[in-house]
């Protein structure tokens, strides 16, 4: 029992050891690694390749660490949440998909009846199969579109507060609170 508990605790802390920050510059260049230290010249970053680089603070646009984002352009920090508010559209997608299948079956039945001329006075010129096929295609497209909208995630920013700047003897230093 003790070993299982130790293994579970190790599994819980492993993602924290290998978590990487994503640093985005103003020129839209991305660096993946850990912010090790903040110095006067900028941020010291150890990339996932093992290289250590210094990125000037004036070049940094955003730093992503998990769900937390530091936005240096607006000087705000916030949590980023991914939500799926359009999942009720899945019901609409299923309903229009079922309707599309039914109309396609009606199309096949009307097409068969028109070809066999089993109904008196029913000719190829007046059959309903073309209308059924059109409704089947339109409802299938609507079903696919509402399915796409239902699964589309929406990013929500929950503000935490302003990024704190604190002064030191050598100038100013950015206090990062992750």
mmCIF file of the C-alpha atoms, coordinates in Angstrom:
data_MODEL
# 
_entry.id   MODEL 
# 
loop_
_atom_site.group_PDB 
_atom_site.id 
_atom_site.type_symbol 
_atom_site.label_atom_id 
_atom_site.label_alt_id 
_atom_site.label_comp_id 
_atom_site.label_asym_id 
_atom_site.label_entity_id 
_atom_site.label_seq_id 
_atom_site.pdbx_PDB_ins_code 
_atom_site.Cartn_x 
_atom_site.Cartn_y 
_atom_site.Cartn_z 
_atom_site.occupancy 
_atom_site.B_iso_or_equiv 
_atom_site.pdbx_formal_charge 
_atom_site.auth_seq_id 
_atom_site.auth_comp_id 
_atom_site.auth_asym_id 
_atom_site.auth_atom_id 
_atom_site.pdbx_PDB_model_num 
ATOM 1   C CA . UNK A 1 1   ? 0.000   0.000  0.000   1.00 0.00 ? 1   UNK A CA 1 
ATOM 2   C CA . UNK A 1 2   ? 2.884   2.322  0.816   1.00 0.00 ? 2   UNK A CA 1 
ATOM 3   C CA . UNK A 1 3   ? 4.513   1.730  -2.587  1.00 0.00 ? 3   UNK A CA 1 
ATOM 4   C CA . UNK A 1 4   ? 1.277   2.488  -4.411  1.00 0.00 ? 4   UNK A CA 1 
ATOM 5   C CA . UNK A 1 5   ? 0.947   5.757  -2.502  1.00 0.00 ? 5   UNK A CA 1 
ATOM 6   C CA . UNK A 1 6   ? 4.536   6.735  -3.353  1.00 0.00 ? 6   UNK A CA 1 
ATOM 7   C CA . UNK A 1 7   ? 4.000   5.899  -7.043  1.00 0.00 ? 7   UNK A CA 1 
ATOM 8   C CA . UNK A 1 8   ? 0.791   7.935  -7.145  1.00 0.00 ? 8   UNK A CA 1 
ATOM 9   C CA . UNK A 1 9   ? 2.496   10.926 -5.532  1.00 0.00 ? 9   UNK A CA 1 
ATOM 10  C CA . UNK A 1 10  ? 5.354   10.686 -8.037  1.00 0.00 ? 10  UNK A CA 1 
ATOM 11  C CA . UNK A 1 11  ? 2.869   10.593 -10.899 1.00 0.00 ? 11  UNK A CA 1 
ATOM 12  C CA . UNK A 1 12  ? 1.192   13.713 -9.557  1.00 0.00 ? 12  UNK A CA 1 
ATOM 13  C CA . UNK A 1 13  ? 4.452   15.683 -9.372  1.00 0.00 ? 13  UNK A CA 1 
ATOM 14  C CA . UNK A 1 14  ? 6.072   14.540 -12.637 1.00 0.00 ? 14  UNK A CA 1 
ATOM 15  C CA . UNK A 1 15  ? 4.103   16.990 -14.827 1.00 0.00 ? 15  UNK A CA 1 
ATOM 16  C CA . UNK A 1 16  ? 5.329   19.848 -12.629 1.00 0.00 ? 16  UNK A CA 1 
ATOM 17  C CA . UNK A 1 17  ? 8.941   18.810 -13.183 1.00 0.00 ? 17  UNK A CA 1 
ATOM 18  C CA . UNK A 1 18  ? 8.631   18.691 -16.957 1.00 0.00 ? 18  UNK A CA 1 
ATOM 19  C CA . UNK A 1 19  ? 6.253   21.632 -17.416 1.00 0.00 ? 19  UNK A CA 1 
ATOM 20  C CA . UNK A 1 20  ? 7.509   24.128 -19.952 1.00 0.00 ? 20  UNK A CA 1 
ATOM 21  C CA . UNK A 1 21  ? 6.705   27.778 -20.385 1.00 0.00 ? 21  UNK A CA 1 
ATOM 22  C CA . UNK A 1 22  ? 5.918   29.213 -23.783 1.00 0.00 ? 22  UNK A CA 1 
ATOM 23  C CA . UNK A 1 23  ? 7.491   32.616 -24.296 1.00 0.00 ? 23  UNK A CA 1 
ATOM 24  C CA . UNK A 1 24  ? 6.084   34.594 -27.233 1.00 0.00 ? 24  UNK A CA 1 
ATOM 25  C CA . UNK A 1 25  ? 8.007   37.621 -28.498 1.00 0.00 ? 25  UNK A CA 1 
ATOM 26  C CA . UNK A 1 26  ? 6.534   40.684 -30.156 1.00 0.00 ? 26  UNK A CA 1 
ATOM 27  C CA . UNK A 1 27  ? 7.818   39.363 -33.497 1.00 0.00 ? 27  UNK A CA 1 
ATOM 28  C CA . UNK A 1 28  ? 5.693   36.225 -32.873 1.00 0.00 ? 28  UNK A CA 1 
ATOM 29  C CA . UNK A 1 29  ? 8.673   33.959 -32.247 1.00 0.00 ? 29  UNK A CA 1 
ATOM 30  C CA . UNK A 1 30  ? 8.039   31.220 -29.691 1.00 0.00 ? 30  UNK A CA 1 
ATOM 31  C CA . UNK A 1 31  ? 10.489  29.763 -27.192 1.00 0.00 ? 31  UNK A CA 1 
ATOM 32  C CA . UNK A 1 32  ? 9.660   26.647 -25.202 1.00 0.00 ? 32  UNK A CA 1 
ATOM 33  C CA . UNK A 1 33  ? 11.428  26.222 -21.892 1.00 0.00 ? 33  UNK A CA 1 
ATOM 34  C CA . UNK A 1 34  ? 11.545  27.360 -18.272 1.00 0.00 ? 34  UNK A CA 1 
ATOM 35  C CA . UNK A 1 35  ? 12.067  30.913 -17.047 1.00 0.00 ? 35  UNK A CA 1 
ATOM 36  C CA . UNK A 1 36  ? 14.990  30.379 -14.674 1.00 0.00 ? 36  UNK A CA 1 
ATOM 37  C CA . UNK A 1 37  ? 15.802  33.884 -13.576 1.00 0.00 ? 37  UNK A CA 1 
ATOM 38  C CA . UNK A 1 38  ? 14.846  37.485 -14.137 1.00 0.00 ? 38  UNK A CA 1 
ATOM 39  C CA . UNK A 1 39  ? 17.759  39.873 -14.512 1.00 0.00 ? 39  UNK A CA 1 
ATOM 40  C CA . UNK A 1 40  ? 18.171  43.505 -15.546 1.00 0.00 ? 40  UNK A CA 1 
ATOM 41  C CA . UNK A 1 41  ? 18.651  42.599 -19.191 1.00 0.00 ? 41  UNK A CA 1 
ATOM 42  C CA . UNK A 1 42  ? 15.610  40.378 -19.368 1.00 0.00 ? 42  UNK A CA 1 
ATOM 43  C CA . UNK A 1 43  ? 14.561  36.814 -18.756 1.00 0.00 ? 43  UNK A CA 1 
ATOM 44  C CA . UNK A 1 44  ? 16.967  33.886 -18.548 1.00 0.00 ? 44  UNK A CA 1 
ATOM 45  C CA . UNK A 1 45  ? 15.268  30.932 -20.217 1.00 0.00 ? 45  UNK A CA 1 
ATOM 46  C CA . UNK A 1 46  ? 16.445  27.340 -20.314 1.00 0.00 ? 46  UNK A CA 1 
ATOM 47  C CA . UNK A 1 47  ? 14.917  25.928 -23.483 1.00 0.00 ? 47  UNK A CA 1 
ATOM 48  C CA . UNK A 1 48  ? 13.765  22.352 -23.817 1.00 0.00 ? 48  UNK A CA 1 
ATOM 49  C CA . UNK A 1 49  ? 16.835  21.759 -26.019 1.00 0.00 ? 49  UNK A CA 1 
ATOM 50  C CA . UNK A 1 50  ? 19.054  22.515 -23.012 1.00 0.00 ? 50  UNK A CA 1 
ATOM 51  C CA . UNK A 1 51  ? 20.307  25.908 -24.231 1.00 0.00 ? 51  UNK A CA 1 
ATOM 52  C CA . UNK A 1 52  ? 20.231  28.895 -21.911 1.00 0.00 ? 52  UNK A CA 1 
ATOM 53  C CA . UNK A 1 53  ? 19.255  32.180 -23.547 1.00 0.00 ? 53  UNK A CA 1 
ATOM 54  C CA . UNK A 1 54  ? 18.463  35.715 -22.391 1.00 0.00 ? 54  UNK A CA 1 
ATOM 55  C CA . UNK A 1 55  ? 15.418  37.384 -23.892 1.00 0.00 ? 55  UNK A CA 1 
ATOM 56  C CA . UNK A 1 56  ? 15.112  41.144 -23.280 1.00 0.00 ? 56  UNK A CA 1 
ATOM 57  C CA . UNK A 1 57  ? 11.934  42.142 -21.481 1.00 0.00 ? 57  UNK A CA 1 
ATOM 58  C CA . UNK A 1 58  ? 11.119  44.693 -24.173 1.00 0.00 ? 58  UNK A CA 1 
ATOM 59  C CA . UNK A 1 59  ? 10.920  41.880 -26.757 1.00 0.00 ? 59  UNK A CA 1 
ATOM 60  C CA . UNK A 1 60  ? 8.513   39.659 -24.797 1.00 0.00 ? 60  UNK A CA 1 
ATOM 61  C CA . UNK A 1 61  ? 4.816   39.791 -25.590 1.00 0.00 ? 61  UNK A CA 1 
ATOM 62  C CA . UNK A 1 62  ? 3.368   36.941 -23.475 1.00 0.00 ? 62  UNK A CA 1 
ATOM 63  C CA . UNK A 1 63  ? 4.470   34.094 -21.238 1.00 0.00 ? 63  UNK A CA 1 
ATOM 64  C CA . UNK A 1 64  ? 2.226   31.030 -20.998 1.00 0.00 ? 64  UNK A CA 1 
ATOM 65  C CA . UNK A 1 65  ? 2.623   28.627 -18.077 1.00 0.00 ? 65  UNK A CA 1 
ATOM 66  C CA . UNK A 1 66  ? -0.135  26.077 -18.030 1.00 0.00 ? 66  UNK A CA 1 
ATOM 67  C CA . UNK A 1 67  ? -3.402  28.004 -17.763 1.00 0.00 ? 67  UNK A CA 1 
ATOM 68  C CA . UNK A 1 68  ? -1.751  31.181 -16.500 1.00 0.00 ? 68  UNK A CA 1 
ATOM 69  C CA . UNK A 1 69  ? -0.773  33.930 -18.955 1.00 0.00 ? 69  UNK A CA 1 
ATOM 70  C CA . UNK A 1 70  ? 1.356   37.020 -18.384 1.00 0.00 ? 70  UNK A CA 1 
ATOM 71  C CA . UNK A 1 71  ? 0.575   39.601 -21.039 1.00 0.00 ? 71  UNK A CA 1 
ATOM 72  C CA . UNK A 1 72  ? 3.353   42.215 -21.118 1.00 0.00 ? 72  UNK A CA 1 
ATOM 73  C CA . UNK A 1 73  ? 1.655   44.343 -23.753 1.00 0.00 ? 73  UNK A CA 1 
ATOM 74  C CA . UNK A 1 74  ? -1.382  45.039 -21.573 1.00 0.00 ? 74  UNK A CA 1 
ATOM 75  C CA . UNK A 1 75  ? 0.589   44.519 -18.294 1.00 0.00 ? 75  UNK A CA 1 
ATOM 76  C CA . UNK A 1 76  ? -2.063  42.054 -17.077 1.00 0.00 ? 76  UNK A CA 1 
ATOM 77  C CA . UNK A 1 77  ? -2.014  38.471 -15.882 1.00 0.00 ? 77  UNK A CA 1 
ATOM 78  C CA . UNK A 1 78  ? -4.956  36.161 -16.330 1.00 0.00 ? 78  UNK A CA 1 
ATOM 79  C CA . UNK A 1 79  ? -6.080  32.555 -16.346 1.00 0.00 ? 79  UNK A CA 1 
ATOM 80  C CA . UNK A 1 80  ? -7.039  31.011 -19.641 1.00 0.00 ? 80  UNK A CA 1 
ATOM 81  C CA . UNK A 1 81  ? -9.985  28.622 -19.565 1.00 0.00 ? 81  UNK A CA 1 
ATOM 82  C CA . UNK A 1 82  ? -11.174 26.504 -22.459 1.00 0.00 ? 82  UNK A CA 1 
ATOM 83  C CA . UNK A 1 83  ? -14.943 26.070 -22.448 1.00 0.00 ? 83  UNK A CA 1 
ATOM 84  C CA . UNK A 1 84  ? -17.458 24.418 -24.741 1.00 0.00 ? 84  UNK A CA 1 
ATOM 85  C CA . UNK A 1 85  ? -20.564 26.614 -24.482 1.00 0.00 ? 85  UNK A CA 1 
ATOM 86  C CA . UNK A 1 86  ? -22.061 25.423 -27.763 1.00 0.00 ? 86  UNK A CA 1 
ATOM 87  C CA . UNK A 1 87  ? -22.488 21.750 -26.830 1.00 0.00 ? 87  UNK A CA 1 
ATOM 88  C CA . UNK A 1 88  ? -26.325 22.057 -26.957 1.00 0.00 ? 88  UNK A CA 1 
ATOM 89  C CA . UNK A 1 89  ? -25.915 22.425 -30.729 1.00 0.00 ? 89  UNK A CA 1 
ATOM 90  C CA . UNK A 1 90  ? -25.042 18.712 -30.697 1.00 0.00 ? 90  UNK A CA 1 
ATOM 91  C CA . UNK A 1 91  ? -28.764 17.958 -30.249 1.00 0.00 ? 91  UNK A CA 1 
ATOM 92  C CA . UNK A 1 92  ? -29.536 20.085 -33.312 1.00 0.00 ? 92  UNK A CA 1 
ATOM 93  C CA . UNK A 1 93  ? -26.801 18.283 -35.239 1.00 0.00 ? 93  UNK A CA 1 
ATOM 94  C CA . UNK A 1 94  ? -28.173 14.845 -34.389 1.00 0.00 ? 94  UNK A CA 1 
ATOM 95  C CA . UNK A 1 95  ? -31.759 15.890 -35.181 1.00 0.00 ? 95  UNK A CA 1 
ATOM 96  C CA . UNK A 1 96  ? -30.872 17.318 -38.602 1.00 0.00 ? 96  UNK A CA 1 
ATOM 97  C CA . UNK A 1 97  ? -28.697 14.279 -39.312 1.00 0.00 ? 97  UNK A CA 1 
ATOM 98  C CA . UNK A 1 98  ? -31.619 11.953 -38.618 1.00 0.00 ? 98  UNK A CA 1 
ATOM 99  C CA . UNK A 1 99  ? -33.872 14.147 -40.777 1.00 0.00 ? 99  UNK A CA 1 
ATOM 100 C CA . UNK A 1 100 ? -31.286 14.010 -43.581 1.00 0.00 ? 100 UNK A CA 1 
ATOM 101 C CA . UNK A 1 101 ? -31.182 10.212 -43.471 1.00 0.00 ? 101 UNK A CA 1 
ATOM 102 C CA . UNK A 1 102 ? -34.994 10.029 -43.504 1.00 0.00 ? 102 UNK A CA 1 
ATOM 103 C CA . UNK A 1 103 ? -35.227 12.360 -46.499 1.00 0.00 ? 103 UNK A CA 1 
ATOM 104 C CA . UNK A 1 104 ? -32.573 10.327 -48.317 1.00 0.00 ? 104 UNK A CA 1 
ATOM 105 C CA . UNK A 1 105 ? -34.583 7.159  -47.707 1.00 0.00 ? 105 UNK A CA 1 
ATOM 106 C CA . UNK A 1 106 ? -37.672 8.990  -49.026 1.00 0.00 ? 106 UNK A CA 1 
ATOM 107 C CA . UNK A 1 107 ? -35.646 9.988  -52.084 1.00 0.00 ? 107 UNK A CA 1 
ATOM 108 C CA . UNK A 1 108 ? -34.682 6.371  -52.775 1.00 0.00 ? 108 UNK A CA 1 
ATOM 109 C CA . UNK A 1 109 ? -38.284 5.216  -52.331 1.00 0.00 ? 109 UNK A CA 1 
ATOM 110 C CA . UNK A 1 110 ? -39.721 7.936  -54.587 1.00 0.00 ? 110 UNK A CA 1 
ATOM 111 C CA . UNK A 1 111 ? -37.007 7.293  -57.153 1.00 0.00 ? 111 UNK A CA 1 
ATOM 112 C CA . UNK A 1 112 ? -37.836 3.574  -57.161 1.00 0.00 ? 112 UNK A CA 1 
ATOM 113 C CA . UNK A 1 113 ? -41.563 4.301  -57.537 1.00 0.00 ? 113 UNK A CA 1 
ATOM 114 C CA . UNK A 1 114 ? -40.904 6.748  -60.386 1.00 0.00 ? 114 UNK A CA 1 
ATOM 115 C CA . UNK A 1 115 ? -38.708 4.241  -62.196 1.00 0.00 ? 115 UNK A CA 1 
ATOM 116 C CA . UNK A 1 116 ? -41.236 1.433  -61.826 1.00 0.00 ? 116 UNK A CA 1 
ATOM 117 C CA . UNK A 1 117 ? -44.290 3.652  -62.458 1.00 0.00 ? 117 UNK A CA 1 
ATOM 118 C CA . UNK A 1 118 ? -46.207 1.748  -59.764 1.00 0.00 ? 118 UNK A CA 1 
ATOM 119 C CA . UNK A 1 119 ? -48.444 4.718  -59.006 1.00 0.00 ? 119 UNK A CA 1 
ATOM 120 C CA . UNK A 1 120 ? -50.867 5.633  -61.815 1.00 0.00 ? 120 UNK A CA 1 
ATOM 121 C CA . UNK A 1 121 ? -50.284 9.113  -63.235 1.00 0.00 ? 121 UNK A CA 1 
ATOM 122 C CA . UNK A 1 122 ? -46.865 9.287  -61.573 1.00 0.00 ? 122 UNK A CA 1 
ATOM 123 C CA . UNK A 1 123 ? -44.204 10.237 -64.091 1.00 0.00 ? 123 UNK A CA 1 
ATOM 124 C CA . UNK A 1 124 ? -40.563 11.158 -63.888 1.00 0.00 ? 124 UNK A CA 1 
ATOM 125 C CA . UNK A 1 125 ? -41.495 14.796 -64.438 1.00 0.00 ? 125 UNK A CA 1 
ATOM 126 C CA . UNK A 1 126 ? -43.660 15.027 -61.331 1.00 0.00 ? 126 UNK A CA 1 
ATOM 127 C CA . UNK A 1 127 ? -41.795 12.817 -58.871 1.00 0.00 ? 127 UNK A CA 1 
ATOM 128 C CA . UNK A 1 128 ? -40.756 14.079 -55.428 1.00 0.00 ? 128 UNK A CA 1 
ATOM 129 C CA . UNK A 1 129 ? -37.311 12.467 -55.484 1.00 0.00 ? 129 UNK A CA 1 
ATOM 130 C CA . UNK A 1 130 ? -35.458 15.634 -56.527 1.00 0.00 ? 130 UNK A CA 1 
ATOM 131 C CA . UNK A 1 131 ? -36.961 17.645 -53.694 1.00 0.00 ? 131 UNK A CA 1 
ATOM 132 C CA . UNK A 1 132 ? -36.206 14.865 -51.197 1.00 0.00 ? 132 UNK A CA 1 
ATOM 133 C CA . UNK A 1 133 ? -32.603 14.685 -52.382 1.00 0.00 ? 133 UNK A CA 1 
ATOM 134 C CA . UNK A 1 134 ? -32.201 18.466 -52.096 1.00 0.00 ? 134 UNK A CA 1 
ATOM 135 C CA . UNK A 1 135 ? -33.606 18.488 -48.548 1.00 0.00 ? 135 UNK A CA 1 
ATOM 136 C CA . UNK A 1 136 ? -31.374 15.559 -47.647 1.00 0.00 ? 136 UNK A CA 1 
ATOM 137 C CA . UNK A 1 137 ? -28.238 17.382 -48.856 1.00 0.00 ? 137 UNK A CA 1 
ATOM 138 C CA . UNK A 1 138 ? -29.170 20.695 -47.210 1.00 0.00 ? 138 UNK A CA 1 
ATOM 139 C CA . UNK A 1 139 ? -29.983 19.093 -43.867 1.00 0.00 ? 139 UNK A CA 1 
ATOM 140 C CA . UNK A 1 140 ? -26.779 17.014 -43.997 1.00 0.00 ? 140 UNK A CA 1 
ATOM 141 C CA . UNK A 1 141 ? -24.736 20.187 -44.528 1.00 0.00 ? 141 UNK A CA 1 
ATOM 142 C CA . UNK A 1 142 ? -26.610 21.903 -41.691 1.00 0.00 ? 142 UNK A CA 1 
ATOM 143 C CA . UNK A 1 143 ? -25.978 18.882 -39.476 1.00 0.00 ? 143 UNK A CA 1 
ATOM 144 C CA . UNK A 1 144 ? -22.234 18.954 -40.235 1.00 0.00 ? 144 UNK A CA 1 
ATOM 145 C CA . UNK A 1 145 ? -22.079 22.703 -39.592 1.00 0.00 ? 145 UNK A CA 1 
ATOM 146 C CA . UNK A 1 146 ? -23.875 22.514 -36.260 1.00 0.00 ? 146 UNK A CA 1 
ATOM 147 C CA . UNK A 1 147 ? -21.661 19.557 -35.266 1.00 0.00 ? 147 UNK A CA 1 
ATOM 148 C CA . UNK A 1 148 ? -18.568 21.659 -35.992 1.00 0.00 ? 148 UNK A CA 1 
ATOM 149 C CA . UNK A 1 149 ? -19.947 24.598 -33.969 1.00 0.00 ? 149 UNK A CA 1 
ATOM 150 C CA . UNK A 1 150 ? -20.893 22.306 -31.067 1.00 0.00 ? 150 UNK A CA 1 
ATOM 151 C CA . UNK A 1 151 ? -17.373 20.935 -30.664 1.00 0.00 ? 151 UNK A CA 1 
ATOM 152 C CA . UNK A 1 152 ? -15.577 24.240 -31.194 1.00 0.00 ? 152 UNK A CA 1 
ATOM 153 C CA . UNK A 1 153 ? -13.884 25.380 -27.973 1.00 0.00 ? 153 UNK A CA 1 
ATOM 154 C CA . UNK A 1 154 ? -14.033 28.940 -26.724 1.00 0.00 ? 154 UNK A CA 1 
ATOM 155 C CA . UNK A 1 155 ? -11.158 30.538 -24.842 1.00 0.00 ? 155 UNK A CA 1 
ATOM 156 C CA . UNK A 1 156 ? -12.161 32.675 -21.866 1.00 0.00 ? 156 UNK A CA 1 
ATOM 157 C CA . UNK A 1 157 ? -9.719  34.999 -20.095 1.00 0.00 ? 157 UNK A CA 1 
ATOM 158 C CA . UNK A 1 158 ? -10.251 35.398 -16.357 1.00 0.00 ? 158 UNK A CA 1 
ATOM 159 C CA . UNK A 1 159 ? -8.219  38.418 -15.185 1.00 0.00 ? 159 UNK A CA 1 
ATOM 160 C CA . UNK A 1 160 ? -6.036  38.036 -12.103 1.00 0.00 ? 160 UNK A CA 1 
ATOM 161 C CA . UNK A 1 161 ? -4.546  41.495 -11.898 1.00 0.00 ? 161 UNK A CA 1 
ATOM 162 C CA . UNK A 1 162 ? -1.735  43.726 -13.038 1.00 0.00 ? 162 UNK A CA 1 
ATOM 163 C CA . UNK A 1 163 ? 1.839   42.469 -13.368 1.00 0.00 ? 163 UNK A CA 1 
ATOM 164 C CA . UNK A 1 164 ? 3.795   43.765 -10.382 1.00 0.00 ? 164 UNK A CA 1 
ATOM 165 C CA . UNK A 1 165 ? 6.952   45.801 -10.915 1.00 0.00 ? 165 UNK A CA 1 
ATOM 166 C CA . UNK A 1 166 ? 9.305   46.238 -7.978  1.00 0.00 ? 166 UNK A CA 1 
ATOM 167 C CA . UNK A 1 167 ? 12.373  48.464 -7.836  1.00 0.00 ? 167 UNK A CA 1 
ATOM 168 C CA . UNK A 1 168 ? 15.872  47.401 -6.816  1.00 0.00 ? 168 UNK A CA 1 
ATOM 169 C CA . UNK A 1 169 ? 19.189  49.199 -6.481  1.00 0.00 ? 169 UNK A CA 1 
ATOM 170 C CA . UNK A 1 170 ? 20.234  48.323 -10.014 1.00 0.00 ? 170 UNK A CA 1 
ATOM 171 C CA . UNK A 1 171 ? 17.065  49.559 -11.654 1.00 0.00 ? 171 UNK A CA 1 
ATOM 172 C CA . UNK A 1 172 ? 13.786  47.715 -11.729 1.00 0.00 ? 172 UNK A CA 1 
ATOM 173 C CA . UNK A 1 173 ? 12.963  44.054 -11.567 1.00 0.00 ? 173 UNK A CA 1 
ATOM 174 C CA . UNK A 1 174 ? 9.805   42.284 -12.597 1.00 0.00 ? 174 UNK A CA 1 
ATOM 175 C CA . UNK A 1 175 ? 8.181   40.227 -9.879  1.00 0.00 ? 175 UNK A CA 1 
ATOM 176 C CA . UNK A 1 176 ? 6.600   37.169 -11.461 1.00 0.00 ? 176 UNK A CA 1 
ATOM 177 C CA . UNK A 1 177 ? 4.043   35.345 -9.414  1.00 0.00 ? 177 UNK A CA 1 
ATOM 178 C CA . UNK A 1 178 ? 3.054   32.064 -11.095 1.00 0.00 ? 178 UNK A CA 1 
# 
